[in-house]
Amino acid sequence: MCCRKKTPRAQRVSLERPWANRPALPEPDCDLISHMRGGAATAARQFDRAIMHYDMAIALNHGDASAWYGRGYARLGRREYELAINDFNEAIRLNPRFAPAYAARGSAFGNLGGMDEALANLDEAIRLEPGDASYRHARGCVLQSLGCHYQAIADLTRAIELSPGQRRFHEDRAKSFHVVGDEHARETDMLASRALPEDAKERREETAADTKLLSLLDQLEAMRSACAPGPGAP
């Protein structure tokens, strides 16, 4: 019997965010500056500002799937999971091959305890982009939460093959190796993990860079507003 069929109690699932850090390309008619400011604010974990900017981008181009996705991810950061799912639904309706939206929607469902829905969305993201290590890692984490450790090891092994330098991938695989009783493999993963840079330090550096980018975009917007002709100008 496949352990995917288990129905676990509601629990929060912590998933990595690499798919959300990839810049979503805006549609040609959207406000590029609003879109970029939304992305920078999300990356800097300023989720309220991000939602405001994506609101503007959506108002200017309601059919921009990447803006719906961006707002959904900002709402995911605020733990507004139902609202995030609504935004991801619209992004997927507009672009059914938008793999990051499936992966992020899977994270939202997982945080609500909907593990079957989380797996279905991550399955689709992997089908669309089989070479993305973050999707494999995310699905491995969901499988771990279901107690499917051999399947989790398979996904996490593939994630490591696709992106060998990720400390978290080794740490998470080590947990499953421990559960199945393979202590030699667990220790090997922990040694590999210790040899890699700390994720927290990298995230702090990324956040500082994103905050600086957001400041530069704010300055660009201020310059654009100052140069815009006033009402009644020829």
N, C-alpha and C positions, 0 to 999 in steps of 0.2 A: 504494500500500500504506500502510495506516495505521500511523504510528509507535507507536501504543499497543501494538502486538503485540510490540515489542522486549522481550527479557528481559535487563535490565541486571544487572551484578554487584551483590552486596549492598552497600548504602551507607546511611549515615545521612541521613535527610531532615529538615531543620529546618523545622517548621511553626509557624505562629503559634497562639496559644492563646485568641483571643477567645471562641470557643464555650464554653470551659471556665470562663470567668470569669462567665458568666451564672449566677445562682443557680438551681440545680436545685430545683424545688419538691418537698418531701417528701410522702409519702403521709400521710393523716390519722392513721394509727395509729403512726407511727414516733416516735422520740424526737427532737423538734424541736431541742433543744439540741445533741445529739450530731451531728445533721445539719449544723447551722449551724457548729459548731466544726470539723467535718471540712472544710467549704467554706472557712472562714477560714484553716485551717492549710494547705490546698493553695495558696490564693492567696498566702500568706506563704512558700511553698516549704518548709514544715515537713512533708514528706511522710510521715515515720514517724508523727507525731501524727495526721495526717489519716487514715491507714489505720486506726489504732486507733479513732478516732471513728466512721468508717464501718463498721468491724466491729460496733460496738455498735448502730448504726442498723439494719444488716442483721439482726442477731440479734433485734432487737425487731420487725422487719417484713421478713421474707424476700422479700416481693413488691414492695418499694419499688424500682422501676427506677432512680430518681434516686440512690439510695444506692449501688447497684452501679456506676453510671456514675461517681459521685464517687470511689469507691475505685479504679476502673480508671484514672481520670485521675491520682490520686496515684501509682499504680504506674507510669504512663507517666513521671511526673516522676522516679521512681527508676530509669528505664530497664529496668524489669521487663516487657518488651514482651509476652511470652507470657502472663503473669499478667494484664496489662492487657486483652489480647484476650479472655481468658476472662470477665472481669468485663463488658466491653462486650457480649459475646455474650449474657450473661444479661440485661443491661439491655434489649437489643433484643428478646430473646424475650418479656420482660414487656411491652414497649411498642414494637411494630414501627415506630412513627412517631416515634421519639426521634432526631431529626436530629443533635444534638450527639454522641450515642453512635456513629453511623456515621462522623462526621468524625474523632472521636478514634480510633476503631478503624482508620481509614485511616492516621492518623499512625503508629500502632503497626506496622501492616504495612509502611509505607514505611521505618521505621527498621530493619526486619528485611530489607529489600531486596525485599519483595513488592509491586512497583509496580502490577501488574495488580489485586491486591486493594485497594491504596490507592486507585486510580482508581475501582474499582467502588463502594467505600464513599463516596467523595466525590461521585460521580455521584448516589448515593441521597440523600445529605444535601442536595445542591442541588435535587434533584427535590422533596424535602419542604419545603425552605425556600429558594426561588430568590432571595429578596431578601437573603440573608446574605452580606456581602462577604468574611468570613473563609473561607468554604468555597470561594469562587471563587479567592481568593488561594492557598489551600492546594493546590487542584488545579492552578493555574498553576505552582506550584513543583515539583509532581511531574512535570508535562509538560516543564518545563525540564530536569529530571534525565534525562528520556528523550530529550532532543534535539528535542522537538516545539515549537519556539520560536514558530511562527506561532499554534498553538493556545494556547500559554502566553500570548502577547500578548493574544489575544482574552479569555481568562479574567481576566487582570490588568487589562485595560481596563475590563471589567465591574465588577471589584472597586473600582476607582477611582471609577467612576460611582456606585456604591452608597455608598461611604465615602471622599469626596475627601481627607480630612485625614490619611491614613495614609502616613507617610514611607516605610515599608518597601515598600509597594505600588509606588511610583514607582521605587525603587532596583532592585527585582526585575525590573520591566518593562524598565528601562534595560539590564539584562544581556542580555535576549533581543533587544532592538533592536540591540545591539552585534553579537551573533552573526549576525543576518540582514543586517547591513551598513547599517542606517539610523542613521547617526551623528547626524543632525539630531534625530531623535526621541529618541535616547539622551541627548543634551545637554539637550533640553527637559525630560526626566524628571529628570535630575540637578539642574537648576536648581529645579524644583518641589520636589524632595526637600530641598534645602538651605533652602528657605523655610519648612519645617515643623519643629515641635519635635522634639528628639531622643527617640527611642523609649526609650533607656536611662534617661534622666532621668525620664520618665513612669513607667516600670516601678519605679524606686526609690521614687517617691512612692506608687505603688499598694501596693507591698510594705510600706512603713511604715504605711500606713493599715490594711492587712489585719492586720498584727501587733498594732496597737492594738485592732482589733475582736476578735481572738482573746483578748487579755488581758481585755477586758470580758466576753466570753462565759465565760471561766474564772471570773471573779468571780461572775457570775450563777449558774453551776453550784455554786460553793462556798456561796453564799447559799441556794440551793435545798436543798442537802444539809443545811445547818445547821438549816433550818426543818422538815425532814422528821421525822415522829414516829419514835421509836426502836422496837425490837422490843418487842412486848407492850403498846405504848401504846394507849389506848382510841380 
